[in-house]
């Protein structure tokens, strides 16, 4: 069944990816109408998330922001499809880096880098990053259930040189590279919600107390990684620019969770600049009322130890 599904869907996706961007954006406009006006896909979730993040906006402002998000969302879907076959020249023209010299200055020093960011603007096209640096670029991703789609998507993302790492293998790969003195850049998008039972820290995100990923902090300290934030903004439809911002070159100097806090505040700041381009369809605040439950369970586990 999985092979049959792949055999039906993937050829169409590949053919669509060969279409010019102007045609794909026409399709995006149709998709927006269907998703937003006809089917109402995750409209309640998006509006609820926006309401949590921007409680002072009027209902009309929240609805307008939600609508703008869905327009961007369908564009991202089409841009992801285009990514299957987009050539080197086109992706470098459409997805640029404002200050790659910051990244490469640490590369020249022999350092490895944790490149952190958020699901903001376009996070798929950063697969072109290996074209601008001389050390391996590793990207963590969640494994797909369908092995055929998994293989095809991995091949597509790796064609410019990026190395795809399944999320559960990230630590293993980092450890191996660290022990063998192999430099690497590791792309880590850490803005989404972790499993509550695997949470170590909660903080306020847009004023709402939520669990947050702390892997960035743990990994950067363990493997002596320079931590750099990447902020991607939409210049116009189909064109993006990423700017790098140094968070720290000495993660071990930070107290527990201080580095995590700094990353969260930078993420908030960047989202507020262009909130319509953030992934509001992810149910980021779903655990907002579970802090006391988590704290009781976490305290009980520590007591048992």
Secondary structure, 3 states (H helix, E strand, C coil): CHHHHHHHHHHHHHHHHCCCHHHHHHHHHHHHHHHHHHHCCCHHHHHHHHHHHCCCCCHHHHHHHHHHHHHHHHHHHHHHHHCCCCCHHHHHHHEEECCHHHHHHHHHCCCCEEEEECCECCCCHHHHHHHHCCCCEEEEECCCCCHHHHHHHHHHHCCCCCEEEEHHHHHHHHHHHHHCCCCCEEEEECCCCCCHHHCCCEEEECCEEEECCCHHHHHHHHCCCEEEEEEEEEEECCEEEEEEEEEECCHHHCCCCHHHHHHHHHHHHHHHHCHHHECCCCCCCCCCCCHHHHHHHHHHHHHHC
